[in-house]
Amino acid sequence: RTGVGAVLNAKGETVGTVGEVGMADYQCVRYGAGHYCEMLWVEFKRAKCPGDSGGRLRSEQKVWLRDERARGGTCLVVSDLVEFLDWYRRSIGAR
């Protein structure tokens, strides 16, 4: 699981951060031959239930996903695990 976190020194003082604001929850990597790999970013959101609008993307997440897609990244927002697994098997899992 990815995320933005603090980097602490031996005294417990914050000396930097890791990650980017708004980045997806998970980064999935599959290595191929040579210097080749496939990467998938997945942002999980709570599913919609009766009387509930479900999980929503924060504005920073929308910006991060837009920018990553513009760089050629494959990014998904998932609120239904069954649909995600079906998509994965049909597209990436079949490679």
Secondary structure, 3 states (H helix, E strand, C coil): CCCCEEEECCCCCEEEEECCCCCCCEEEEEECCCCCEEEEEEEECCCCCCCCCCCCCCHHHHHHHHHHHHCCCEEEEECCHHHHHHHHHHCCCCC
